[in-house]
């Protein structure tokens, strides 16, 4: 008499290929949406940081009478500049962070009552659109 052996437990190659194809389709659909959200969140973080720096710079100006000189930069918000008796800081709780792309924010005092603060965005170059757009205080 012929004996039939029970089928061993496991998956066939075809079943594995179907599962891998489904995972690939899901990744192709979800991946671009996920990475576009990362770009938007980096832009949001940069805008929030520029706004926080602007408020700290305004508090500095109220105490000192002018914005920090370009040479002092944003470090004047954390460390007392020499010869500044009216400094009542620190105006930022910690060290000045880099922008979300790992570069320092650019600060320039145009006059005692006006300043520019910006990040060049993801590409690190002036101008651009989307994730590469500049983020500035005005």
Rosetta blueprint (number, residue, H / E / L):
1 X L
2 X L
3 X L
4 X L
5 X L
6 X L
7 X L
8 X L
9 X L
10 X L
11 X L
12 X L
13 X H
14 X H
15 X H
16 X H
17 X H
18 X H
19 X H
20 X H
21 X H
22 X H
23 X H
24 X H
25 X H
26 X H
27 X H
28 X H
29 X H
30 X H
31 X H
32 X H
33 X H
34 X H
35 X H
36 X H
37 X H
38 X H
39 X H
40 X H
41 X H
42 X H
43 X H
44 X H
45 X H
46 X H
47 X H
48 X H
49 X H
50 X H
51 X H
52 X H
53 X H
54 X H
55 X H
56 X H
57 X H
58 X H
59 X H
60 X H
61 X H
62 X H
63 X H
64 X H
65 X L
66 X L
67 X L
68 X L
69 X L
70 X L
71 X L
72 X L
73 X H
74 X H
75 X H
76 X H
77 X H
78 X L
79 X L
80 X L
81 X L
82 X L
83 X L
84 X L
85 X L
86 X L
87 X L
88 X L
89 X L
90 X L
91 X L
92 X L
93 X L
94 X L
95 X L
96 X L
97 X L
98 X L
99 X L
100 X L
101 X L
102 X L
103 X L
104 X L
105 X L
106 X E
107 X E
108 X E
109 X E
110 X E
111 X E
112 X L
113 X L
114 X E
115 X E
116 X E
117 X E
118 X E
119 X E
120 X L
121 X L
122 X L
123 X L
124 X L
125 X L
126 X L
127 X L
128 X L
129 X L
130 X H
131 X H
132 X H
133 X L
134 X L
135 X E
136 X E
137 X L
138 X L
